[in-house]
Amino acid sequence: MPENKSNNNRRLGFLLSPVVLLRVSSILLVLLMVGHMSAYPWATHGLQETQLVNSMKSLQFVFWGAGSSYWNLYFGWALWMGVSLTTLAIILWLLADLARVAPRRVGVIAGVIAASCVIGAYLSLRFFYFPPFLFYTVICVMLLTVAVQLLTRNELLPSI
């Protein structure tokens, strides 16, 4: 029985390790990006939506000497957010490898990203939907756990 308890503690320790938490956060960010990109109105679903999209496309304006439309701003920003979420996911995946050799620096980076996830969670709840709020909240908690673990360590992490 004590051997089984030891294996359970080891398994839990592995699942809550900074490396695993960083990788799971990375995967959740990819899923968040997929959800974000799937919300794009690839096809309108009715007369009102079609009229709104056409209105956004037809309302032209000049900003800093360049012509644009509200649709360009909406569409371009949506694509940029997808690219940014993917980039952040890749960075977190790569940070998992660096956590072994520079735990304190990775801990600081994880804390900064966790802080931005708090803002993402708030903005999602305030202006968007519950699923992104939930994703940002879970990612935030995992990254805060990583930050605390790494910032309180003085030695290198063992290889996993």
Residue pairs with C-beta under 8 A, 6 or more apart in sequence:
14 20
14 160
16 145
17 149
17 157
17 160
18 96
18 99
18 103
18 106
18 107
18 110
18 146
18 149
18 150
18 157
19 96
19 97
19 99
19 100
19 157
19 160
20 96
20 160
21 142
21 143
21 145
21 146
22 92
22 93
22 95
22 96
22 99
22 106
22 110
22 142
22 143
22 146
23 92
23 93
23 96
24 142
25 92
25 139
25 142
25 143
25 146
26 89
26 90
26 92
26 93
26 96
27 89
28 135
28 138
28 139
28 142
29 85
29 86
29 88
29 89
29 92
29 135
29 139
30 85
30 86
30 89
31 135
32 85
32 132
32 135
32 136
32 139
33 82
33 85
33 86
33 89
35 131
35 132
35 135
36 78
36 81
36 82
36 85
36 132
37 78
37 82
40 78
41 49
41 53
44 50
44 53
53 71
56 69
56 70
56 71
56 74
57 69
57 70
57 71
58 69
59 69
59 70
60 67
60 68
60 69
61 67
61 68
61 69
62 68
88 113
92 113
95 106
95 109
95 110
98 105
98 106
99 106
99 146
99 150
99 157
100 156
100 157
100 158
100 159
101 156
103 150
103 151
103 153
103 156
103 157
104 150
104 151
104 153
106 146
106 150
107 146
107 147
107 148
107 149
107 150
107 151
107 153
108 147
108 151
110 143
110 144
110 146
110 147
110 150
111 143
111 144
111 147
111 151
113 143
114 139
114 140
114 143
114 144
114 147
117 136
117 137
117 139
117 140
117 143
118 136
118 140
120 132
120 136
121 132
121 133
121 136
121 137
121 140
124 130
124 132
124 133
124 136
125 133
